[in-house]
C-alpha cells in the first residue's frame, strides 16, 4: 500500500474515532443553537465595527474602547454557552490526538523508530547549547 492510500485509510479511521464523532455532534449542536448563533453574529458585527472605526483617519478612541468592551462581553457570553463549551472540549480532544499522530509521522520522517516515536512534552530549559532544536 502506498503512502497516499495509507493516509486515506488513516482519514477513514479518524472519522470513526469517538473523538471525531463527538466533535461532529458538538458542531451540530452549536450550529443548531439559535442563541449561540445570534451571539456569534453579534460578535462578528462588533468586530467589523471595530475594524471600521480603527480604519478611520480620525478614529474615536473612546468609541473603540466601548466597542472593545462590548466585544469582550459578547465573547465571554459565547464561551459560557454549554454548546460552545462542549464544542471546545471535543475539539481539544481531537486536536490532541491529531497532534500526537503528526508528531509520530514527523519523527518517523526524521529517522526515529515509528514504533517508539511519540509526542513529547515541549519543554525548554532555556539553554540552546544542549538543544536539538525547536519542534
PyMOL commands that set and color helices and strands:
alter all, ss='L'
color gray80, all
select helices_A, chain A and resi 3-16+18-32+34-54+61-80+82-109+128-130
alter helices_A, ss='H'
color red, helices_A
deselect
rebuild
show_as cartoon
